[in-house]
């Protein structure tokens, strides 16, 4: 490895944290759109403990210089057989063992915690491979799922929203929409926990070895509070059946200190309530609320599995265009 030293990042050391962030940012330079978390957001979010999960940051050093960055996330309540990991190496430092040293250290940490499956991702052009996907394939990571990352230019697409809203309303058939910011109202939070619990069981996961999570009210509240502490605003649109039951939602997360780009967090309509254009209706209202609440936001970014035909069609009508492809990568640890 030529003197490459991998060690854990002290989250209280902002200089070390910034060096870690800069390597990760440089490693993403090949992507056509800069979607790396801005520093003013990352400096608050990275040190903040995650509820019901543990995060570890590793850095690879060549002397005094940080040349690699790695992240490891370990869930404590569910999918406790899985570790989520990602190594980053800037283009100028590739090809000399930095990534291999980082990956070995991340896998060693995962195995020591009893994890048997590791999941990562690699971004590629829409056609072809990338340094990240080639690196992963050479080290035993199989492609288990394929997502397309997409972005909607809000100013350029806003003129289409009224017609799409009218079209969706025609099929609501007694369903109605509600929305909120940051914290779920007490009358909806338990039902929202049920929807989150069903999420991983309803979306296309390909061959990823993930099981549905179990959410309760406290887990929802813990997530809300962490997002607020780290300077994020959440907007959520929910669909109510004629009975008043919460049957779908679409949410986004917006960093308040750097609001140019917002990210769709997740979207779900329960299968037994599909066929009423709820996905389109919720997404249109979510776009409208984002425009009203944060007019300085320029882009809304999402990712959809290639197999998710319905949501891909909805997003196409809302003007999302492909940025690149995200490969879900998976490996079994021996």
C-alpha positions in Angstrom: 0.0 0.0 0.0 3.0 2.3 0.0 2.6 3.9 3.3 -1.1 4.5 3.2 -2.5 4.7 6.7 -6.2 4.3 7.3 -7.7 5.6 10.6 -11.0 6.8 12.0 -11.9 10.5 11.7 -12.4 12.4 14.9 -15.8 13.9 14.3 -15.0 16.8 16.7 -12.0 17.8 14.6 -13.4 20.1 12.0 -10.2 20.3 10.0 -10.1 16.5 9.7 -13.8 16.4 8.8 -13.2 19.1 6.1 -10.4 17.1 4.6 -12.6 14.0 4.5 -15.4 16.0 2.8 -13.0 17.5 0.2 -11.8 14.0 -0.9 -15.3 12.8 -1.3 -16.2 15.9 -3.3 -13.2 15.5 -5.6 -14.2 11.8 -6.1 -17.5 12.9 -7.4 -16.1 15.3 -10.0 -16.9 13.0 -12.9 -20.6 13.2 -12.3 -22.4 15.6 -14.7 -24.1 17.5 -11.9 -22.5 18.4 -8.6 -24.8 16.7 -6.0 -22.2 16.3 -3.2 -23.5 17.6 0.1 -22.3 21.2 0.5 -19.8 21.8 3.3 -22.0 24.1 5.2 -24.5 21.3 5.5 -22.1 18.4 5.9 -20.2 20.1 8.8 -23.4 19.9 10.9 -24.8 16.6 9.7 -21.7 14.4 9.7 -20.9 14.7 13.4 -24.5 14.4 14.5 -25.4 10.9 15.9 -28.0 9.0 13.9 -30.9 7.6 15.8 -30.9 3.8 15.8 -27.7 3.6 13.7 -24.0 4.1 14.0 -21.8 5.9 11.4 -18.1 5.6 11.2 -15.9 7.8 9.0 -12.4 6.5 8.0 -9.7 8.5 6.2 -6.7 7.3 4.3 -3.5 9.3 4.8 -0.3 9.5 2.9 1.9 11.4 5.3 0.1 14.5 6.3 -2.2 14.5 3.3 -5.7 13.0 3.3 -6.0 10.9 0.1 -9.1 8.7 0.7 -12.4 8.9 2.6 -14.7 6.1 3.6 -18.1 5.9 5.3 -19.7 3.0 7.1 -23.3 2.9 8.4 -24.6 0.2 10.7 -28.3 -0.1 11.4 -29.2 -1.2 15.0 -32.9 -1.9 14.8 -33.3 -3.8 11.5 -31.3 -5.1 8.7 -28.6 -5.8 11.3 -26.9 -8.3 9.0 -26.1 -5.4 6.5 -23.4 -2.8 6.5 -23.6 0.2 4.1 -20.2 1.4 3.0 -18.6 3.7 0.5 -14.9 4.4 -0.3 -13.9 7.7 -2.0 -10.6 8.4 -3.7 -9.9 11.6 -5.7 -8.9 10.9 -9.3 -5.4 12.2 -8.8 -4.8 9.5 -6.1 -6.3 6.5 -7.8 -4.3 3.5 -8.9 -1.9 3.2 -6.0 -3.9 1.2 -3.4 -5.7 3.9 -1.6 -9.2 2.6 -2.4 -8.2 -1.0 -1.7 -6.8 0.0 1.7 -10.0 1.9 2.6 -12.3 -0.8 1.4 -10.4 -3.5 3.4 -10.7 -1.4 6.5 -14.4 -0.7 6.0 -15.1 -4.4 5.4 -13.1 -5.4 8.4 -15.1 -3.0 10.6 -18.4 -4.5 9.1 -17.3 -8.0 9.8 -16.2 -7.2 13.3 -19.7 -5.9 14.0 -21.2 -9.2 12.8 -22.4 -8.0 9.4 -22.5 -10.6 6.7 -23.7 -8.5 3.7 -22.2 -5.2 2.6 -24.0 -2.8 0.3 -22.5 0.1 -1.6 -23.2 2.1 -4.8 -21.4 3.5 -7.8 -22.4 6.2 -10.2 -22.0 5.6 -13.9 -22.9 7.4 -17.1 -26.3 6.3 -18.5 -24.4 4.0 -20.8 -21.1 2.3 -19.8 -19.1 2.0 -16.6 -17.1 4.2 -14.4 -13.9 4.0 -12.3 -16.2 3.3 -9.3 -18.1 0.5 -10.9 -14.9 -1.1 -12.3 -13.2 -0.9 -8.9 -16.2 -2.6 -7.2 -16.5 -5.4 -9.8 -12.8 -6.2 -9.4 -13.4 -6.7 -5.7 -16.3 -9.0 -5.7 -19.3 -6.5 -5.6 -22.2 -7.6 -7.8 -24.7 -5.2 -9.3 -28.0 -5.9 -7.4 -30.1 -3.0 -8.4 -30.1 -0.1 -10.9 -31.5 3.4 -10.2 -31.5 6.4 -12.4 -30.7 9.7 -10.7 -32.9 12.5 -12.1 -33.3 16.3 -11.6 -36.1 18.6 -12.2 -35.5 22.3 -12.9 -38.3 23.9 -10.9 -38.3 27.3 -12.7 -38.4 25.6 -16.2 -41.1 23.1 -15.3 -43.4 25.2 -13.1 -45.7 26.1 -16.0 -46.8 22.5 -16.4 -48.0 21.9 -12.8 -51.5 23.4 -13.1 -52.5 21.1 -15.9 -51.0 18.1 -14.2 -52.8 19.0 -11.0 -56.1 19.3 -12.9 -55.5 15.9 -14.5 -54.8 14.3 -11.2 -57.8 15.8 -9.4 -60.1 14.2 -12.0 -59.2 10.7 -10.7 -59.0 11.4 -6.9 -62.5 9.9 -6.4 -62.8 11.0 -2.8 -59.2 10.8 -1.9 -57.6 14.1 -0.6 -54.2 15.5 0.1 -52.7 17.1 3.2 -49.2 18.5 3.6 -46.9 19.5 6.5 -43.5 20.8 7.2 -40.9 19.2 9.5 -43.1 17.4 12.1 -46.0 15.1 11.3 -49.3 16.2 13.0 -50.2 14.0 16.0 -53.3 12.7 14.2 -51.1 11.3 11.3 -47.8 10.3 12.8 -48.8 6.7 13.8 -50.2 6.1 10.3 -47.0 7.6 8.8 -45.0 5.0 10.8 -47.1 2.2 9.2 -46.3 3.5 5.7 -42.6 3.8 6.5 -42.7 0.2 7.8 -44.1 -1.0 4.5 -41.8 1.1 2.3 -39.0 -1.4 1.6 -41.5 -4.2 1.1 -43.3 -2.3 -1.7 -40.5 -0.7 -3.8 -38.4 -2.5 -6.4 -35.1 -3.5 -4.6 -33.7 -5.9 -7.3 -31.5 -8.4 -5.5 -30.5 -6.2 -2.6 -30.7 -8.2 0.7 -32.9 -5.7 2.6 -35.9 -6.5 4.8 -38.7 -4.1 5.6 -38.0 -1.8 8.6 -40.3 -1.4 11.6 -41.2 2.1 12.4 -43.1 3.4 15.4 -44.0 6.9 16.5 -40.7 7.4 18.4 -38.6 6.4 15.4 -40.5 8.9 13.2 -40.0 11.7 15.9 -36.3 10.8 16.3 -35.7 11.2 12.6 -37.6 14.5 12.5 -35.5 15.9 15.4 -32.2 14.9 13.8 -33.1 16.6 10.5 -34.0 19.8 12.4 -30.8 19.7 14.4 -28.7 19.3 11.3 -30.4 22.3 9.6 -32.8 20.4 7.3 -36.4 21.2 6.4 -38.8 18.4 5.5 -41.8 18.8 3.3 -44.3 16.0 3.1 -47.5 15.5 1.1 -49.8 12.7 2.2 -52.8 11.1 0.6 -55.9 10.3 2.6 -58.5 7.7 1.5 -62.2 8.5 1.7 -62.2 6.7 5.0 -59.6 9.1 6.4 -56.8 6.5 6.3 -53.3 7.6 5.4 -52.5 5.6 2.2 -49.5 7.3 0.6 -46.9 10.0 1.0 -44.1 11.8 -0.9 -41.5 13.8 1.0 -38.4 15.9 0.3 -35.5 17.2 2.4 -34.1 20.6 2.0 -30.8 22.0 3.6 -31.7 25.4 4.9 -28.1 26.8 4.7 -27.7 25.7 1.1 -31.1 25.5 -0.5 -30.2 25.4 -4.2 -30.8 21.6 -4.4 -33.5 19.6 -2.5 -33.8 15.8 -2.5 -36.8 13.6 -2.7 -36.6 11.3 0.4 -39.2 8.7 -0.5 -42.6 8.2 -2.2 -45.1 5.4 -1.6 -48.7 4.7 -2.5 -50.1 1.5 -1.0 -50.9 -1.1 -3.7 -54.5 -1.4 -2.6 -55.0 2.3 -3.2 -53.3 2.7 -6.6 -55.1 3.7 -9.8 -56.2 7.1 -8.6 -53.2 9.1 -9.8 -52.2 9.7 -6.2 -48.5 9.5 -7.1 -48.9 12.3 -9.6 -51.2 14.4 -7.4 -48.8 14.1 -4.4 -45.7 14.9 -6.5 -47.3 18.0 -8.1 -48.4 19.4 -4.7 -44.9 18.7 -3.3 -43.3 20.7 -6.1 -45.8 23.5 -5.6 -45.1 23.6 -1.8 -41.4 23.6 -2.4 -41.6 26.5 -4.8 -43.8 28.5 -2.3 -41.7 27.6 0.8 -38.2 27.9 -0.7 -38.3 30.0 -4.0 -34.5 30.0 -4.0 -34.4 26.2 -4.6 -33.5 25.5 -8.2 -33.4 21.7 -8.5 -35.3 18.8 -7.0 -33.4 15.5 -7.3 -34.7 12.0 -7.1 -33.7 8.4 -7.8 -35.9 5.6 -9.1 -35.3 2.0 -9.8 -35.3 1.3 -13.5 -38.0 -1.3 -12.8 -40.4 1.2 -11.2 -42.3 2.0 -14.3 -45.1 3.9 -12.7 -43.0 6.4 -10.8 -40.6 6.8 -13.7 -43.6 7.8 -15.8 -44.8 10.3 -13.2 -41.4 11.9 -13.0 -41.1 12.1 -16.7 -44.3 14.1 -16.9 -43.0 16.4 -14.1 -39.9 17.2 -16.3 -37.2 15.2 -14.6 -34.2 14.4 -16.7 -31.6 11.8 -16.2 -28.3 12.8 -14.5 -26.6 9.4 -14.3 -27.1 5.9 -13.1 -26.6 4.6 -9.6 -25.7 0.9 -9.3 -26.7 -0.8 -6.1 -23.7 -3.1 -5.3 -23.6 -6.0 -2.9 -21.1 -8.5 -1.5 -21.3 -11.3 1.0 -18.5 -11.3 3.6 -16.9 -14.6 4.3 
